[in-house]
Amino acid sequence: MPQLNPAPWFTILVFSWLIFLTVIPPKVLAHSFPNEPTPQSTEKPKTEPWNWP
């Protein structure tokens, strides 16, 4: 049964993954995000205790 021979399909699988791993990541990492997050101040807001009436 020829479909049980893994020789051509394994090489196709390996080469397709190599192409995906070398072509797609640079394209994805090249995107720039329009809204860069701005760093918040590190000081905590001062809270005052509140007593129940």
DODOTOR-476316 format. One line per field, with one value per residue (C-alpha): residue number from 1; residue in one letter; chain; x, y, z. Coordinates in Angstrom, 2 decimals. Each point is the difference from the previous one (the first is absolute). Layout:
N
i	NUM  ...
aa	A  ...
ch	A  ...
xx	X  ...
yy	Y  ...
zz	Z  ...
***
This chain:
53
i	1  2  3  4  5  6  7  8  9  10  11  12  13  14  15  16  17  18  19  20  21  22  23  24  25  26  27  28  29  30  31  32  33  34  35  36  37  38  39  40  41  42  43  44  45  46  47  48  49  50  51  52  53
aa	M  P  Q  L  N  P  A  P  W  F  T  I  L  V  F  S  W  L  I  F  L  T  V  I  P  P  K  V  L  A  H  S  F  P  N  E  P  T  P  Q  S  T  E  K  P  K  T  E  P  W  N  W  P
ch	A  A  A  A  A  A  A  A  A  A  A  A  A  A  A  A  A  A  A  A  A  A  A  A  A  A  A  A  A  A  A  A  A  A  A  A  A  A  A  A  A  A  A  A  A  A  A  A  A  A  A  A  A
xx	0.00  1.78  -1.69  1.80  3.39  0.91  3.04  -1.45  -2.60  2.42  2.35  -2.93  -1.09  3.50  0.58  -3.41  0.66  3.43  -1.58  -2.70  2.51  2.33  -2.52  -2.90  1.67  1.86  -3.21  -1.93  2.71  0.29  -3.45  -0.08  -2.78  -1.58  -0.78  3.12  -0.78  1.24  1.71  -1.97  1.59  1.45  -1.22  -3.20  -2.95  -0.33  -3.11  -1.50  -1.83  -3.72  -2.02  -3.58  -2.41
yy	0.00  3.17  2.35  -1.75  1.07  3.07  1.02  2.68  1.30  0.42  2.11  2.10  0.50  0.98  2.43  1.60  0.58  1.43  2.41  0.97  0.54  2.11  2.11  0.68  1.15  2.98  1.12  -0.21  1.71  2.82  1.34  3.16  0.70  3.46  0.40  -0.60  -0.31  2.89  -0.91  0.96  1.74  -2.36  1.94  -1.32  2.32  1.19  -1.37  1.43  -2.14  0.48  -0.62  -1.16  2.54
zz	0.00  -1.12  2.45  2.86  -1.36  2.11  -2.03  -2.34  2.45  2.85  -2.12  -1.21  3.60  1.14  -2.86  0.38  3.73  -0.77  -2.47  2.49  2.78  -2.12  -1.93  2.34  3.29  -1.53  -1.70  3.24  2.06  -2.55  0.91  2.06  2.44  -0.36  3.70  1.99  3.71  2.08  3.26  3.07  2.95  2.58  3.03  1.51  0.45  3.55  1.66  3.15  2.53  0.18  3.12  -0.06  1.50
***
